[in-house]
Amino acid sequence: MDNLSDEDSGVYQFRFQTNLHSSWITANSAAILSVTDLQVKEETVEENQNLIKVSCSTSCSLGSQYVWYKNGQTLEHKTTASMQLDSTRPSEEGSYSCAVKGHRSPAVCECR
């Protein structure tokens, strides 16, 4: 399935028809689908007020397959779930977003 949304979350049962039966058979078990968006969260690192931690998060377990973007451009070698930015460096200002396997989250961190 492509283009899933929150409304697609739910319990799904499988139905099938065989050459031996003329009516549909519904499976006894079901699959539960939970759709969630990626989010970019921003927080200040307390021991150093100039550092900002941005994290890519979701309620699903994604492993280590992260891609980070700054102003729409891929940040090479940034593959962890979070990174730190120095708010005193103008070069680190921008709009940050993250992705898993090419599905980008909304850019919610306008870091300055």
C-alpha positions, 0 to 999 in steps of 0.5 A, a space after each residue: 500500500 502507498 499513501 497510508 494515513 492515520 485513517 488506515 489504522 485498524 484491524 484487518 481480516 483476510 477473506 479468500 475464496 478457493 475452487 473448493 468453496 463457492 463462498 468467501 472464507 474469513 480467516 480467524 485471525 486478524 492483522 493490526 495496522 498502526 500508521 504513524 508519522 515521523 516527527 522532528 523534535 527539538 530540545 535544548 541540551 541543558 549542560 550547554 545552552 548553545 546546543 540544540 538536539 534534533 531527533 527523528 521519532 515515531 511510535 514504531 521501531 525503525 532501527 537505524 535507517 534514518 536520512 536527514 535533510 537540511 533545507 531539502 538537501 540530504 545531509 551526508 553521513 547523518 544516519 542516526 535518530 538524533 543530532 546536535 546543532 550549535 545555535 551560535 553557528 549561522 551555518 547550522 540555521 535552517 529547516 531540518 527534516 528526517 526520513 526512513 526509506 525515502 518517506 520524509 516527515 514534515 520539516 518542523 524544526 526551523 533551527 536558528 
